[in-house]
Amino acid sequence: MSNSTRFPAEWESAKAILVALPHAGTDWHYILPEAIDQFHRLIKAMVDAGEFVVALATDMDAAKSNFSDINPGSFKIIEMPLNDTWTRDYGPISVERNGRMRALDFGFNGWGLKFAADNDNLVNVNLARKALIPSDVYRNRRGFILEGGSLETDGAGLLLTTSECLLSPNRNGGMDKKEIAETLSNDLGVDHILWLDYGALEGDDTDSHIDTLCRIAPGNSILFTGCRNVDDSHFESLLKMRAQLEMFRNAEGESFNLIELPLPDPIFDENGDRLPATYANYLVTPRNLFMPTYNQPINDRLACQMVRVAFPTHNIVPVDCTTLIRQHGSLHCSTMQIPDGIFDKVVFEN
């Protein structure tokens, strides 16, 4: 692979999970108590399942008060300015280079200049300034706009992404597809890129992040969001997406094992606009899979059964995300796995 660099799969290592807590200056302000309760449920589920959680917060005292019952041995709060809570898209993207882990700090511009991102764009810089990411681990790639939710890898050189997001003119508009592919190859070490051209969820602000649509799994598998209702507005685009997935081949020329996830029943916001609920937005660690649920018992149960096909030995942990989806994101969007070797050991000390 390029430059002896490897982009590990999400399920390989998670020394910590990075989240950011909602505050009055975020878009959560109008339902802040509900949002805090949502993050409390999410963090507690992860800690109870044996994960270590690092939470970014703008107010240390408030965070300590709101999360006082979380086991401090598995929970660390770090104070810094934040615009919002979607760490998947501005947290460090981890690669292995010549046998050592590196934290790549790509630029973040609020999903193509849609939202304020001045503080979130500096999160990794601040982590490095605080020496929480050591200087020999941190790598500045801020000249290229890239969000973690737009990337899926098998850890062996394959990258799955969407054309709509990565070719968005408001991200890296001066670069064409070939130049973007070369940048991804050089920085992430990927040598087989699959560009998904179809599939989009109503209410999605990310320009079709791959983690709303399709996820790579072990065993040459891809979990994907399906739609069986011909009257649903997503039916045609998701059908085209499935057809393209059936045409995709891995680096050895083999087709993928496709596992269909149900599409949640429509969920609408206060204005009657549809929200981008999806079961593809799960987080997987070496031993756990945290699954977003939407208070839809049949769909929730079926989705958990389908991910178990791809991850049969994992502990499947459902987490109610009915509040998270109100801000057009879900579980994977609000978390970023941090492999061993990225954070300094002081992060894990009380």
C-alpha positions as CSV (number, residue, x, y, z in Angstrom):
1,M,0.0,0.0,0.0
2,S,1.0,3.6,-0.5
3,N,3.9,4.9,1.7
4,S,3.6,1.8,3.9
5,T,0.4,3.3,5.3
6,R,-2.7,1.3,6.3
7,F,-6.2,2.6,7.1
8,P,-7.4,0.2,9.8
9,A,-11.0,-1.1,9.8
10,E,-13.3,0.3,12.5
11,W,-13.6,-3.0,14.3
12,E,-9.9,-3.6,14.7
13,S,-9.1,-1.3,17.7
14,A,-10.8,1.1,20.0
15,K,-8.7,2.2,22.9
16,A,-11.2,5.0,23.4
17,I,-14.4,6.4,21.9
18,L,-14.5,10.2,21.4
19,V,-17.7,12.1,21.8
20,A,-18.6,15.8,22.3
21,L,-21.3,17.0,24.7
22,P,-24.2,19.2,23.7
23,H,-24.3,22.7,25.2
24,A,-26.4,25.9,24.9
25,G,-24.4,27.2,22.0
26,T,-25.1,24.2,19.8
27,D,-28.2,23.5,17.7
28,W,-29.3,21.4,20.6
29,H,-30.2,24.4,22.7
30,Y,-34.0,24.2,22.2
31,I,-34.0,20.6,23.6
32,L,-30.9,20.7,25.6
33,P,-32.1,18.6,28.6
34,E,-33.2,15.9,26.2
35,A,-29.9,16.1,24.3
36,I,-27.9,15.7,27.5
37,D,-30.1,12.7,28.4
38,Q,-29.4,11.2,25.0
39,F,-25.7,11.5,25.4
40,H,-25.9,10.2,28.9
41,R,-27.7,7.0,27.6
42,L,-25.1,6.6,24.8
43,I,-22.1,7.1,27.0
44,K,-23.4,4.8,29.8
45,A,-24.2,2.1,27.2
46,M,-20.6,2.3,25.9
47,V,-19.0,2.4,29.4
48,D,-21.2,-0.5,30.7
49,A,-20.2,-2.5,27.7
50,G,-16.5,-2.1,28.6
51,E,-15.5,0.8,26.4
52,F,-13.5,3.9,27.5
53,V,-15.1,7.2,26.6
54,V,-13.5,10.6,26.1
55,A,-16.0,13.4,26.2
56,L,-15.2,16.9,24.9
57,A,-17.1,19.6,26.8
58,T,-17.3,23.4,26.8
59,D,-18.1,23.5,30.5
60,M,-16.2,21.1,32.7
61,D,-18.3,21.8,35.8
62,A,-21.6,21.2,34.0
63,A,-20.3,18.0,32.4
64,K,-19.1,16.6,35.7
65,S,-22.5,17.4,37.2
66,N,-24.5,15.9,34.3
67,F,-22.4,12.8,34.0
68,S,-21.5,12.2,37.7
69,D,-22.8,8.7,37.7
70,I,-20.6,7.5,34.9
71,N,-17.7,5.3,36.1
72,P,-14.8,7.7,36.2
73,G,-12.4,4.8,35.6
74,S,-13.8,4.5,32.1
75,F,-14.7,8.1,31.4
76,K,-12.6,11.2,30.8
77,I,-13.8,14.8,30.2
78,I,-11.7,17.3,28.3
79,E,-12.6,21.0,28.2
80,M,-12.4,22.9,24.9
81,P,-14.6,25.1,22.6
82,L,-17.1,23.2,20.4
83,N,-19.6,24.1,17.7
84,D,-21.4,20.8,17.7
85,T,-21.4,17.1,18.7
86,W,-20.5,15.2,15.5
87,T,-17.0,13.9,16.4
88,R,-17.1,11.4,13.6
89,D,-16.5,14.2,11.1
90,Y,-13.9,16.3,12.8
91,G,-12.2,13.9,15.1
92,P,-8.8,12.4,14.2
93,I,-8.7,9.9,11.4
94,S,-6.2,7.2,12.4
95,V,-3.8,5.3,10.2
96,E,-0.9,2.9,10.7
97,R,2.3,4.1,9.1
98,N,5.4,1.9,9.2
99,G,4.0,0.0,12.2
100,R,3.1,3.1,14.2
101,M,-0.2,4.9,14.6
102,R,-0.7,8.4,13.3
103,A,-3.6,10.8,13.9
104,L,-4.4,12.7,10.7
105,D,-6.0,16.1,11.2
106,F,-8.0,16.9,8.0
107,G,-9.8,20.2,7.5
108,F,-13.5,20.4,8.5
109,N,-15.7,23.1,7.1
110,G,-19.2,22.2,8.3
111,W,-20.1,19.7,5.6
112,G,-19.3,22.0,2.7
113,L,-19.8,25.4,4.4
114,K,-23.4,24.6,5.6
115,F,-22.8,25.3,9.3
116,A,-20.3,27.1,11.6
117,A,-17.3,24.9,12.2
118,D,-14.5,27.3,13.5
119,N,-14.2,25.5,16.9
120,D,-14.8,21.9,15.6
121,N,-12.1,22.5,13.0
122,L,-9.6,23.1,15.8
123,V,-10.5,20.1,18.0
124,N,-7.5,18.0,16.8
125,V,-5.2,21.0,17.0
126,N,-6.3,21.5,20.6
127,L,-5.9,17.9,21.5
128,A,-2.3,18.1,20.2
129,R,-1.7,21.4,22.0
130,K,-2.7,19.8,25.2
131,A,-0.4,16.9,24.4
132,L,-3.3,14.5,24.5
133,I,-2.3,13.5,21.0
134,P,1.5,13.4,21.2
135,S,3.4,15.6,18.7
136,D,5.0,12.5,17.1
137,V,1.6,11.1,16.5
138,Y,-0.3,14.2,15.2
139,R,-0.1,14.9,11.5
140,N,-1.4,18.1,9.9
141,R,-3.5,17.4,6.8
142,R,-5.7,20.5,7.2
143,G,-5.3,21.6,3.6
144,F,-7.7,18.8,2.5
145,I,-11.3,18.7,3.7
146,L,-12.3,15.2,4.8
147,E,-14.9,13.8,7.2
148,G,-14.7,10.5,8.9
149,G,-18.4,9.7,8.1
150,S,-17.5,9.7,4.4
151,L,-15.0,6.8,4.7
152,E,-15.4,3.0,5.0
153,T,-12.5,0.6,4.8
154,D,-11.8,-3.1,5.3
155,G,-8.4,-2.4,6.7
156,A,-6.7,-4.0,3.7
157,G,-6.5,-1.2,1.2
158,L,-10.2,-1.0,0.2
159,L,-12.1,2.3,0.5
160,L,-15.8,2.7,0.0
161,T,-17.1,6.3,-0.3
162,T,-19.7,8.4,-2.2
163,S,-19.1,10.6,-5.2
164,E,-21.7,13.2,-4.0
165,C,-19.8,13.9,-0.8
166,L,-16.1,13.7,-1.8
167,L,-16.6,15.5,-5.1
168,S,-18.7,18.3,-3.5
169,P,-17.3,21.6,-4.9
170,N,-17.7,23.2,-1.4
171,R,-15.1,20.8,0.1
172,N,-12.2,20.5,-2.3
173,G,-13.6,22.3,-5.3
174,G,-10.2,22.9,-6.9
175,M,-9.5,19.1,-7.2
176,D,-10.9,16.6,-9.7
177,K,-11.7,13.0,-8.9
178,K,-8.3,11.7,-9.9
179,E,-6.5,14.2,-7.6
180,I,-8.8,13.4,-4.7
181,A,-8.2,9.7,-5.2
182,E,-4.4,10.3,-5.2
183,T,-4.7,12.3,-2.0
184,L,-6.7,9.5,-0.3
185,S,-4.2,6.9,-1.6
186,N,-1.2,8.9,-0.3
187,D,-2.7,9.8,3.1
188,L,-4.7,6.7,3.9
189,G,-2.7,4.1,2.0
190,V,-5.8,2.8,0.2
191,D,-5.3,1.3,-3.3
192,H,-8.8,0.2,-4.3
193,I,-11.5,2.9,-4.1
194,L,-15.1,2.2,-4.8
195,W,-17.2,5.3,-5.6
196,L,-20.9,4.9,-4.8
197,D,-23.0,7.1,-7.1
198,Y,-26.5,6.5,-5.8
199,G,-28.4,6.6,-2.5
200,A,-29.3,9.7,-0.5
201,L,-31.6,10.1,2.6
202,E,-34.0,13.0,3.0
203,G,-32.8,15.4,5.6
204,D,-29.1,14.4,5.3
205,D,-26.8,17.4,5.6
206,T,-23.7,15.5,4.8
207,D,-24.1,15.1,1.0
208,S,-24.6,11.3,1.4
209,H,-22.0,10.2,3.9
210,I,-21.3,6.5,3.3
211,D,-22.1,5.7,7.0
212,T,-25.7,6.6,6.3
213,L,-25.9,4.1,3.4
214,C,-23.4,1.3,3.5
215,R,-20.9,-0.3,5.8
216,I,-18.0,-2.7,5.2
217,A,-17.9,-5.7,7.4
218,P,-15.4,-8.7,7.8
219,G,-15.7,-11.5,5.3
220,N,-15.9,-9.4,2.2
221,S,-19.3,-8.2,3.3
222,I,-21.2,-4.9,2.9
223,L,-24.3,-4.0,5.0
224,F,-26.5,-1.6,3.1
225,T,-29.7,0.4,3.6
226,G,-32.5,-1.1,1.6
227,C,-36.1,0.0,0.9
228,R,-38.9,-2.4,0.1
229,N,-41.7,0.1,0.0
230,V,-42.3,1.3,-3.6
231,D,-44.2,4.3,-2.4
232,D,-41.3,5.5,-0.3
233,S,-39.4,8.5,-1.7
234,H,-36.1,6.6,-1.2
235,F,-37.1,3.5,-3.2
236,E,-35.6,4.4,-6.5
237,S,-32.3,5.8,-5.3
238,L,-31.7,2.9,-2.9
239,L,-32.6,0.4,-5.6
240,K,-30.0,1.9,-7.9
241,M,-27.5,1.9,-5.0
242,R,-28.1,-1.8,-4.5
243,A,-27.6,-2.5,-8.2
244,Q,-24.3,-0.7,-8.1
245,L,-23.2,-2.6,-5.0
246,E,-23.9,-5.8,-6.9
247,M,-21.6,-4.6,-9.6
248,F,-18.7,-3.7,-7.2
249,R,-15.7,-6.0,-7.0
250,N,-12.9,-6.1,-4.4
251,A,-9.3,-5.9,-5.3
252,E,-9.2,-9.6,-6.2
253,G,-12.2,-9.2,-8.5
254,E,-14.7,-10.9,-6.2
255,S,-18.2,-9.7,-5.6
256,F,-19.3,-8.7,-2.1
257,N,-21.7,-10.5,0.3
258,L,-24.5,-8.0,0.6
259,I,-26.6,-7.8,3.8
260,E,-29.7,-5.6,3.7
261,L,-30.6,-3.4,6.6
262,P,-34.2,-2.2,6.9
263,L,-35.1,1.4,6.3
264,P,-36.7,2.9,9.5
265,D,-40.3,4.0,9.1
266,P,-40.3,7.8,8.3
267,I,-39.5,10.1,11.2
268,F,-40.3,13.8,10.9
269,D,-39.2,16.9,12.6
270,E,-41.3,19.7,14.1
271,N,-41.7,21.3,10.7
272,G,-42.9,18.1,9.0
273,D,-39.6,17.5,7.2
274,R,-38.3,13.9,7.1
275,L,-35.2,13.0,9.2
276,P,-32.4,10.8,7.8
277,A,-32.9,7.8,10.2
278,T,-30.7,4.8,9.2
279,Y,-29.5,1.6,10.9
280,A,-26.3,1.8,8.9
281,N,-25.1,4.5,11.4
282,Y,-23.8,2.0,14.0
283,L,-20.4,2.0,15.8
284,V,-18.4,-1.3,15.9
285,T,-15.4,-1.9,18.2
286,P,-13.4,-5.2,18.6
287,R,-16.1,-6.7,20.9
288,N,-19.2,-4.5,20.7
289,L,-21.6,-3.1,18.1
290,F,-23.6,-0.1,19.2
291,M,-26.8,0.0,17.2
292,P,-29.1,3.0,16.8
293,T,-32.7,2.3,17.4
294,Y,-35.7,4.5,16.8
295,N,-38.6,3.2,19.0
296,Q,-39.7,1.0,16.1
297,P,-39.7,-2.5,17.7
298,I,-40.0,-4.6,14.5
299,N,-37.5,-2.6,12.5
300,D,-35.1,-2.2,15.4
301,R,-35.2,-5.9,16.1
302,L,-34.7,-6.8,12.5
303,A,-31.8,-4.4,12.1
304,C,-30.0,-5.9,15.1
305,Q,-30.5,-9.4,13.7
306,M,-29.0,-8.4,10.4
307,V,-25.9,-6.8,11.8
308,R,-25.4,-10.0,13.8
309,V,-25.1,-11.9,10.5
310,A,-22.0,-9.8,9.8
311,F,-20.7,-9.7,13.4
312,P,-21.8,-13.0,14.9
313,T,-19.4,-12.9,17.9
314,H,-20.0,-9.2,18.8
315,N,-22.1,-8.0,21.7
316,I,-25.0,-6.1,20.0
317,V,-25.9,-3.1,22.1
318,P,-29.1,-1.2,21.1
319,V,-29.2,2.5,21.9
320,D,-32.3,4.6,21.5
321,C,-31.3,7.5,19.2
322,T,-34.7,9.2,18.8
323,T,-33.3,12.4,20.1
324,L,-30.0,12.2,18.2
325,I,-31.9,11.9,14.9
326,R,-33.7,15.2,15.6
327,Q,-30.5,17.0,14.6
328,H,-30.1,14.9,11.5
329,G,-27.4,12.6,12.8
330,S,-27.2,9.3,14.7
331,L,-24.9,7.1,16.7
332,H,-22.0,6.7,14.4
333,C,-22.0,10.4,13.6
334,S,-21.6,11.3,17.2
335,T,-18.7,8.9,18.0
336,M,-15.1,8.4,16.7
337,Q,-13.1,5.3,17.7
338,I,-9.6,6.1,18.8
339,P,-7.2,3.2,18.3
340,D,-4.4,2.3,20.7
341,G,-1.4,4.5,20.1
342,I,-3.3,7.7,19.3
343,F,-4.0,9.3,22.7
344,D,-1.3,9.9,25.3
345,K,-1.4,7.6,28.3
346,V,-2.4,10.6,30.5
347,V,-5.9,10.5,28.9
348,F,-6.5,7.1,30.6
349,E,-5.2,8.2,34.0
350,N,-7.6,9.6,36.7
